Amino acid sequence: MIFYFSATGNSLHAAKTLSDGIEKVISVSDSIKNNNLKFTINDEKIGFVFPVYFFGIPQVLLDFINNSEININNNTYVYAVMTCGASTANADKILKDLLTEKGIKVNAVFSVKMVDTYVPLFKIVDEEEQKKINDEADKELQQIKKAISEKKSGCQNNHRGHFPRTVTFFSYPFYKYRRFTKKFYVEESCIGCGLCENICPSQAIKIENGKPVWIKKQCNICLGCLHRCPKEAIQYGKKSKTSGRYFYK
Ligand SMILES: Cc1cc2nc3c(=O)[nH]c(=O)nc-3n(C[C@H](O)[C@H](O)[C@H](O)COP(=O)(O)O)c2cc1C
């Protein structure tokens, strides 16, 4: 079984590749929405696949782990695969600590570099570059798949970057200050399709009078609403108008 979170499709692609269409792939945000939080798993392996945010883990995954009950066998092989735009630093440590509190030991940690979606800071790379990055990611995913099938253990993370502990220690605490929704706004081109409301893992968006309204002060800041809006009508801050949009194809 694979638990995943994905805003823009990278981690979903990774989860699907690893599952080979055989293992069950479960969305943690849907599980939270549907209050489906009890799992008794007899599988030989379970995986957690998710994007790195602020060199840590997304809030929705944190909430899922804190609020769920996951029963596994003592000898179940547990792994994490993080997708990132550049480096993960020590993000896995946060996941490992949370799972340890639940009595679940993580056996192996992997990472895959994919297209970076954090548009408040970076522009989305052009399509040629996206293809190059994601072709390389597919090669990494095949190696990860092999390592998982052999139940390799320990840190198999090739994208930790420099000074991982320090980077996570100083960056991740800022995530909570970056999760405010006040910088989101919608332009006239919005057609009120409701996709943003449906996909928001924080249930922070409501369509009111045909337009999205951010009804919560904070969200995951996953930017799924912005990237997936069919009219590119959702903006965040000053830069997003010219920073491009991305969804894994
Ligand atoms: C809020 C936010 C924070 C991010 N922080 C990091 C980061 O700390 N390090 C990194 O390498 N990539 C970072 N990224 C890039 C994503 O981890 C990367 O693009 C990921 O593959 C997106 O996965 P998804 O398509 O499954 O949502 C960030 C993206 C977002 C939206």
The ligand as a Gaussian input file, in Angstrom:
#p B3LYP/6-31G(d) Opt

LIG

0 1
 C        5.045000      25.186000      -0.697000
 C        6.142000      24.497000      -1.458000
 C        7.376000      24.355000      -0.860000
 C        8.417000      23.680000      -1.523000
 N        9.601000      23.507000      -0.877000
 C       10.583000      22.800000      -1.481000
 C       11.807000      22.551000      -0.804000
 O       11.989000      22.903000       0.361000
 N       12.799000      21.891000      -1.465000
 C       12.619000      21.455000      -2.766000
 O       13.544000      20.885000      -3.329000
 N       11.445000      21.643000      -3.422000
 C       10.433000      22.295000      -2.811000
 N        9.223000      22.473000      -3.460000
 C        9.026000      21.829000      -4.766000
 C        8.222000      20.520000      -4.639000
 O        8.684000      19.737000      -3.556000
 C        8.311000      19.685000      -5.924000
 O        8.024000      20.455000      -7.038000
 C        7.384000      18.480000      -5.826000
 O        7.812000      17.511000      -6.744000
 C        5.928000      18.808000      -6.083000
 O        5.204000      17.614000      -5.912000
 P        3.694000      17.390000      -6.354000
 O        3.616000      17.686000      -7.849000
 O        3.425000      15.955000      -6.078000
 O        2.837000      18.292000      -5.572000
 C        8.191000      23.156000      -2.838000
 C        6.941000      23.331000      -3.437000
 C        5.915000      23.988000      -2.769000
 C        4.574000      24.150000      -3.432000

